[in-house]
Amino acid sequence: MLLKLRRFFKKHPLMKDMISFGGMYVGAEWTQQTMLKRMSKVDQDPKYDKEAFARYSFYGFIWYPVIYHYWYRWLDARFVGTSAVVIGKKLLLDQFVMEPPLLASFYVGMSVMERQEDIFKECKQKYIPTFLITLKGTSENGGSSP
């Protein structure tokens, strides 16, 4: 069974990315909702927010894995090798070319799906602090933040 799964994912890496990203995004949202329920003194609504799961499913199963899959394929084809210069170019392009629009698309897209009146409000509030955190994460672990 595991061998068949491994072969399938080797043959279909985009599917592997979609399942991996989706599982992480939905799993993180489920964990957050579960922890918030347990930490709150009064659980006003014991049900999970299924609409939030749907929003994170879109980003986790569709948006990010497809974009990143083809982005990294292009990067790897364009910048071949493992030298410090090649890795540095990939890191800089990933952090400063791909990350900014994807980060904005997350905040604006979530606001659209949440039917917010001002779809840019959360992006304006959180974009710079979040981007700065991704820079810190990149410098500490040698790679871009997920």
C-alpha positions as CSV (number, residue, x, y, z in Angstrom):
1,M,0.0,0.0,0.0
2,L,2.7,2.5,1.0
3,L,4.8,1.5,-2.1
4,K,1.8,2.2,-4.3
5,L,1.2,5.6,-2.6
6,R,4.9,6.5,-3.0
7,R,4.8,5.6,-6.7
8,F,1.6,7.6,-7.2
9,F,3.2,10.7,-5.5
10,K,6.4,10.3,-7.5
11,K,4.4,10.2,-10.7
12,H,2.1,13.0,-9.6
13,P,4.1,15.5,-7.4
14,L,1.4,18.2,-7.7
15,M,-1.1,15.8,-6.0
16,K,1.4,15.3,-3.2
17,D,1.8,19.0,-2.8
18,M,-1.9,19.5,-2.7
19,I,-2.5,16.9,-0.1
20,S,0.5,18.0,2.0
21,F,-0.4,21.7,1.9
22,G,-4.1,21.1,2.4
23,G,-3.5,18.8,5.3
24,M,-1.3,21.3,7.0
25,Y,-3.6,24.3,6.4
26,V,-6.8,22.6,7.4
27,G,-5.0,20.8,10.3
28,A,-3.7,24.0,11.6
29,E,-7.1,25.6,11.5
30,W,-8.7,22.6,13.2
31,T,-6.0,22.8,15.9
32,Q,-6.5,26.5,16.4
33,Q,-10.3,26.2,16.7
34,T,-9.9,23.2,19.1
35,M,-7.4,25.0,21.3
36,L,-9.5,28.2,21.4
37,K,-12.5,26.2,22.5
38,R,-10.6,24.5,25.3
39,M,-9.0,27.7,26.5
40,S,-12.3,29.7,26.5
41,K,-14.1,29.7,29.8
42,V,-17.5,29.8,28.1
43,D,-18.0,27.8,25.0
44,Q,-20.8,29.8,23.3
45,D,-20.7,27.7,20.1
46,P,-19.4,24.2,20.4
47,K,-19.5,23.7,16.6
48,Y,-16.5,24.1,14.4
49,D,-16.5,26.9,11.9
50,K,-16.9,25.0,8.7
51,E,-16.7,28.1,6.6
52,A,-13.2,28.7,7.9
53,F,-12.3,25.2,7.0
54,A,-13.5,25.8,3.5
55,R,-11.5,29.0,3.2
56,Y,-8.3,27.3,4.4
57,S,-9.1,24.3,2.2
58,F,-9.0,26.6,-0.9
59,Y,-5.6,28.0,0.0
60,G,-4.2,24.7,1.3
61,F,-5.5,22.3,-1.4
62,I,-5.7,24.6,-4.4
63,W,-4.1,28.0,-4.4
64,Y,-0.7,27.6,-2.7
65,P,0.3,24.1,-3.8
66,V,-0.4,24.8,-7.5
67,I,1.4,28.2,-7.5
68,Y,4.4,26.9,-5.5
69,H,4.6,23.7,-7.5
70,Y,5.1,25.5,-10.8
71,W,7.1,28.3,-9.2
72,Y,9.7,25.9,-7.8
73,R,9.8,23.9,-11.0
74,W,10.6,27.1,-12.8
75,L,13.2,28.2,-10.2
76,D,14.9,24.8,-10.2
77,A,15.0,24.7,-14.1
78,R,16.3,28.3,-14.3
79,F,18.8,28.2,-11.4
80,V,20.5,24.8,-11.5
81,G,22.9,23.7,-8.8
82,T,23.5,23.8,-5.1
83,S,26.2,26.5,-4.8
84,A,25.7,29.3,-2.4
85,V,25.2,31.7,-5.3
86,V,22.4,29.6,-6.8
87,I,20.7,29.1,-3.5
88,G,21.0,32.8,-2.7
89,K,19.4,33.7,-6.0
90,K,16.5,31.3,-5.4
91,L,16.0,32.6,-1.8
92,L,16.0,36.2,-2.9
93,L,13.6,35.6,-5.8
94,D,11.3,33.4,-3.6
95,Q,11.2,36.0,-0.8
96,F,11.0,39.2,-2.8
97,V,9.2,38.2,-6.0
98,M,6.8,35.4,-5.1
99,E,6.1,36.0,-1.4
100,P,4.8,39.5,-1.6
101,P,1.9,38.9,-4.0
102,L,1.0,35.5,-2.4
103,L,0.9,37.2,1.0
104,A,-1.4,39.9,-0.3
105,S,-3.6,37.3,-2.1
106,F,-4.0,35.5,1.2
107,Y,-5.3,38.5,3.2
108,V,-7.4,40.0,0.3
109,G,-8.7,36.6,-0.7
110,M,-9.7,35.7,2.9
111,S,-11.5,39.0,3.2
112,V,-13.4,38.4,0.0
113,M,-14.4,34.9,1.1
114,E,-15.4,36.3,4.6
115,R,-17.5,38.9,2.8
116,Q,-15.7,41.7,4.5
117,E,-16.9,45.2,3.7
118,D,-13.3,46.5,3.2
119,I,-11.4,43.7,1.5
120,F,-8.1,45.5,1.9
121,K,-8.4,46.4,5.6
122,E,-6.8,43.3,7.0
123,C,-4.1,43.3,4.3
124,K,-3.2,46.9,5.2
125,Q,-3.0,46.0,8.9
126,K,-1.1,42.7,8.7
127,Y,0.9,42.7,5.5
128,I,4.1,44.4,6.7
129,P,4.3,42.7,10.1
130,T,3.7,39.3,8.5
131,F,6.2,39.9,5.7
132,L,8.8,40.9,8.3
133,I,8.2,37.7,10.1
134,T,8.8,35.7,6.9
135,L,12.1,37.6,6.5
136,K,13.1,36.7,10.1
137,G,12.1,33.0,9.4
138,T,14.2,33.0,6.2
139,S,17.3,34.3,7.9
140,E,17.0,31.9,10.8
141,N,16.3,28.6,9.0
142,G,18.0,29.2,5.7
143,G,14.8,28.9,3.7
144,S,11.5,30.6,3.0
145,S,8.7,30.3,5.5
146,P,5.7,28.2,4.5
